[in-house]
Amino acid sequence: MVNFIAIENASNGASVALLQDNSGVQTVKLQISTNEGKNAEQVLPLLDTLLADAKLTKTDIHGVAFSQGPGGFTGLRVACGLAQGLALGLQIPVVPVSSLEASAVLSQAYIDNGFIVVALDARMQEVYLAVYQVKNSELKSIPVLSPVLMQSQDVMAWVQEQLPRWCLVSGQSLSTAQYCIAGNALSAYPEDFVLPNTQWVVGETAWAHADTLVSIAYKKFQKEGGASLEALAPLYLRDKVAFTTVERESGLGGNPKIALPILNPLEVAQNTLATQLLERSLWIRPLRNSDLPAVIAIENVAHHTPWTEGMFFAALMHIHYHNWALVDEQDNILAYAVQLVEPDVVNLMTIAVAPSLQGQGFGELLLRWLELFIMGRSQGPYVQLLEVRVSNEKARSLYSKLGYEQIGVRKAYYETDGGREDALVLQKDVSLNKGA
């Protein structure tokens, strides 16, 4: 029997939960206090009651989780300190859980594929905000938008501006993705969270209790183990709540206003590409098995020695291959590309635009996305390598325009009707633009 506890102390009321895992059969018990303002005094009594009801003592606990925040500053510090103390005294692992992720988990059943926007009340007309992706009914634990602090009135407009970029990066279709807005900020500031269209639904608006936290934490522990005690700290996003006396005397009044998040250069480039695609009623998404007939039809015309359907199918099945389609509003394949991520380089294995559509910039749009995909990876390689026929002047001109440099020649690499032709080997280090 595994006994895992969680402490939730980031909201107005405290709660503790006990998860018991008996050979894969899990049960969760919860104790809640709504005695606002006395969270710190309530946590340990709640835990004692919970353990006593289960006929356990603290020495029977195998792991502890806590709400890392964001949330009330004092409550976060208390929860973190208690979790560290229990973990250190009992020599058990500790797992921090984001309050925003817990709220997203409460609402993940509302959509199958899309994004959950979580907004938690931070008081003073401000919200703690994060965005999570749901893919095939599964919530991804790494947020699309990491926690930020924002004015409540700015959230919906800013989120809608960012949706094309998030969809592009996450492989979603902007027109078919579902969007859920959740969190207790919706109850606190209802006038600021009006749904823009029918693609949006309202999720859970209650703050997640410790029973949600303990289920999340136990799954994390089973996959990743516990966190370092020394590195544990509350997540508190608000750095400033008032102007100093000097600032007020200089004419600043009211409370400091939170600025919109600043996009990094990569995010700006992603936004730019997403906007350009939408302006032309185009989109880029992962290639699917159902696309293969259209891909093969283009491949057989575009290349002298085309890939077979089996080769494309194998690439779709291989974890290190990344396959992309440029499509129109009707989801017709206009162009495609296949990348292979190897230990030291990303190989552009094949890229083609439907011959009747060449010269319209589709190849450049797709190639720019391939580079942004590489740049967006958490770790390298950040160098893309490709081959091009010596005689393919249009392709060579495009690669030169985008900064590819020749590093070699492969003699007689390509077949032609009249024999064989050399290939120029080109590469580009996209990390040079990653932080520009």
N, C-alpha and C positions, 0 to 999 in steps of 0.2 A: 504494500500500500504506500503510495506517494502522497504526501500532504503538502500542498502549495498554498500560500496565503497571499492576499493582495490588500494594500492600503490605498484608499482613494480619499485624498484630503485637499484636492485642488478647488473644489466647488464650495457652495455655501454650507453643505452638510457632509459629514464624514461617513464613510462606509468601509467595511472590511469583508473579505470573502475567503472561503476555504474551498479549494478544489482538491478532491480526493480521487486518485487514479488507482483503481483496483484491476490490474491486468488488462488495461485498456478501456475499462468501463469507468467513465468519469461522472462524478456528481459535484455540484457546486452549492454551497450554502452561503447566505448573505446576512449581514447585520448592518442596519442603517440608523444613523442619527440625523435628525433634522434640526437639532439644537444649534441654530446659526450663531456664529461668533465664538463657539466653544469647541471647535473641531479638535484642537490639540488635547483638550481634556477628555474627549470622548473616544479617541482611537484605541487606547490600551484597554479600557473597560469593554469596548465592543469586541476586541480580540479575545479577551478573557472569556466573555460570554460565548463566543463562537466556538472556542476550543473546548470549553466545559460541556457544551451541548453535544459535541462530537466525542466526548470522553478522551480528549487529548491534552497534552501539556505542550509548552513551547519547545521542549526537547524533541517532540515528535514532528516538528516542522522541517521539511526538506528543502524549501526554497521560499523566497519572499519577493513580491513585486510591489511597485508603488507608482502612483501617478506622478510622472516627472514634470508635468505641466504642458503647456502654460496654464496658469490659473492664479488663485490668490497667493501672494508672495509668502505670507506666514505659513499657510497650509502646505505649500510645496516644501518649504524648509523642514517643517515638522515631519512630513511623510518621508522625505529623503533621509533625515536623521534617524528616524525610527527604523527604516529599512536597513540602513547601514549598521546601526547598533545591533539589530537582530542577526544580520548576516555575519557580523564580526564575532558576536558572542556565541552564536550557535554553529559557526563555521559552515554556513550554508550559502548557496548562490543567491544573488539578487538580480532582478530584471526590471529596468525602468520601462515604463510604457507612456507614450504620449497621450495626453488628454484628447487631442485632436484625432489621433488614430482610433482611440476607443469610440469616439463619436461616429467616425466613419464606419466602424464595424457594426454599430447599431443599425446603420442604414444600408448596408451592402446588399440586402435582399431586394431593395427597391429597384435596382437596375441590373441588367445582364452585362452590358458592354457600354462603358462610358466613364464618367467622372463624378465623384462625390466631392462637393465643395462644402467644407466644414467651417462654420463661423460660430465661435464661442464668445459670449459676452465678456468684454474686458473693462466694462464700465466706461463712463465719460464719452458715450457715443462711439466707442472703439471696439474692435473685435480682434480676436486671435483667429487667423485664417490659415488653412492648409487645403490642398487638393490631392485626392487619391484616385488612382485608376482602378476600375473594375473591368476585368477581362474574363469572359466566359464564366461569369458569376463569381469570380475569385477576386478578392481585394488584394492589390499589390501593397506590400508593407512600406516600400520606399515611396515617399510622396512625390507627386508631379510638381507640386509647389511646396517647398519646405515652409514650416511655420513662420508667419510674419504678423506684424501688428498693422492694422489699417483702420481708417475711419469707416464706420458702418455705411455711410452714404456713398462711399466710393467703390464698395465691393462688387456689386453686380455689373456695373459698367466696365470696370477694369477686368473682371473675370471674362466677360464676353469678348473683350479685345484680345485676350490671351488664348482663348479656346482654339483658334486655328493652329497656333504653334503647338499647344499641348496635344492636339489630335495628330498633327504631322509627326511629332517626335514619338508618340505612343502607338503609331500605326493604326489610328482610328479614322473613320470617315466622318467628316464634320457634319454631314447631312443626316447620317443614320445613328450617330452616337447619342447616348442618353445622358442626361445631366440631372443630378440630384443635389439639392441644397439642404443642409442639415445643421443642427446645433441650436443651442438655446438663445443665440443672438436673434434668431427669427422671431422669438417671442418677445425679446427685449426691444427690438427695433423693427416691427412688422412693416412699417412704411418704406423701409430701405431694401426689402427683400421680396419685391413683386416679381413673379415668374414672367420671363420675356416671351415664352412660347410653349407649345405643347411638348417639346422635347424635354422640358424641365418638370421635375416632380419634387415635392417637399418630403424630406425624410423625417427621422426622429428629431425632436427638438428638446428632449431631456438630456441632461448631463449624464454621461455614462457612470454607473456605479462600479464598485469593486468586483462584482461578479463578471462584468465584461473584461475588466483589466486582468483578472486572474486567468481567464481562458486565453487571452492574447499572450500573456506572459509565459504560460506553460508551453504553448506552441513554440514560442521563440526559444525558450530554454531547451526544448527537445531538439531544435535545429542548430542552435548557436551556442548553447551554454549560458552561463551568467556573465554579467558585466564586471569590470574592474571596480573594486570598492573605491580606490583612490580617484578614479575618474568620474564618479557619480556626482551630479550636481543638478539642481532644479533648472528647468527651462523657463526662464522668465523674460519675456520679450520687451517689456516696457522699461526703457532706460531712464526716462524722464517724465515726471508727472506735473511739474510746475516750473515756471520761470524763476530764476534767482531774483533777489532784490535788485541787483544791478540791472538785470534785463528788464524788469518791470519799470524801473526808474527811467530807462532809456526809451520807454514808450510801448513795450510789448505787453499786451493785455490778454486775459483769458488763459486757457491752457495751451501748451505747445501742440501744434497740429502735426499729425503723422503724415509724412510724405508717402507717395506711392512707391512701391518697390522699384529699385533701379535694376534694369536688365543688364546682364553682362554681355560682352561682345558676341559670344556664341548665341545667346538668346535673341539678341537683336538681329543677327543673321538669319536665324530660324524664323523669326517674325517676318522679316523681309521676304524670304522665299515663300512662306505660307500666303502672304498677301499677294504676291505676284502670281502664284498658282490660282488663287481664287478669282483674281481679276480676269483670268483667261478661262475660267470655268474648268480648271484642271485640278488634279490631286495626285499625290504619290502615296502609295500604300504597299504593304507586303504582297508579294506574288502568292497566288493560291493555286492549288491543284486544278481547280476548275478553269484557270486561265491558260492552261497548257495548249489547248488547240489553237487559240489566238496567237500565243507566243510562237508556236512552231510554224504557223503560217507566215509570220514576219521573218523568223529566223531563216527559213528555207529560201526566202527571196533576198534577204539582206547579206547573207554570208555565203561564200563559195564553198566552205566546208562547215555546214551548220551543225549545231548541237542536235542530238537526238532527243526525243521525248523522254527516254530513259535517263539521259544525263541531267535534264532539268528536274525530273522527278527525284533523282538522287540528291541534287542540290537542295531541293525543298525539304528533304528528310534529314539533312546533315546539320548538326548544331553549329558548325563553324561557317556555314554558307549563309549569306543574307541576300534575299531575292526581292527585287523591287519592281513595281509597275507604275508607269505614268498613265493615268486614265482620264477620260472626259466625264462630263456630267452623267452620261448613261453607263458609266463604268466600263467603257470600251478600252481595250489595251492600245495605247498609242506608242509606247516605248517600254523597254524593260532593261534590267541590268542584274548581274549576279556578282557578288563580292565573296571572296574567301579570306577569312581572317586567319592568318598564320602567326607564329610566335613573334616574328620580327617585321612583318609587312602585311598589308592588305592587298590582295591581288584582285584587280578588276578582271574577272574571267571572261565576261561577255557583256556587251551593251549594244543595243540596236534601236533605231527609230523606224517605224513603218515607212518604207521607201516613198510612198505617195505623200508623206507628211514631213519629209526632211526639208531643212532650210527654214523652219519656223521657230527654232530655238528650243525645241523639246529636249534635244540631247544635252544642251547646256543646263537646263533646269534640273534634269535628272542627275547629271554629273555633279552639280553643286550640292544636291541632296546627299549623294554618296559621300562627299567630303564632310558635310555637316554631321552625318551619321557617325563617321569615324571620330570627328572632333568631340562628339557628345559622349563617347565611351569613357567609362571611369578610369580605364587604364589602356595603354597602348596595345598594339602599335598604332602610330599616327602617320605612317607613310603609306601612300597608295601607289601601286606599281601596275603598269599596263603595257601591252604591246599594240602597235599600230603599223599597218602596211606602209611601206615607203611611198606607195602611189596614192594613198588616201589623203589627199591634200586638205580636204575639208575637215577631216577629223584632226589632222595634225595642227591645223590652224586653231581649232577650238582648244585643243590641249595646250598649245602655246599661249593662247589668250588667258587661260586659267592658271598659268604658272608651272606647267609640267616641264621638266628638264630631261633631256636625253642622257642616259647613263650607259647605253650599250647598244649593240646590234646583234640580232639573231639571224644568222645567215640561212637563207632558203627556208624560212620558218613557215611561210604561208604557201598553200597550193594556189596555182592560177591556171587558166586555160592553156597558157603557153609554157608552163613549167612551174618554177617555184620563185617566191619573192621574199626579200629580206623584211624583217620586222625591226622597227625601232623600239627600244625599251625605254620607257619614260617613267618618271616618278615625281611625286610631290609630297613634301613634308607638310601636312596640314597643321601640325602643332605650332608652326610659325604664326598661324592666324588664330590659334586657340584662345590666346589671352590678349590679342591685339586690341 
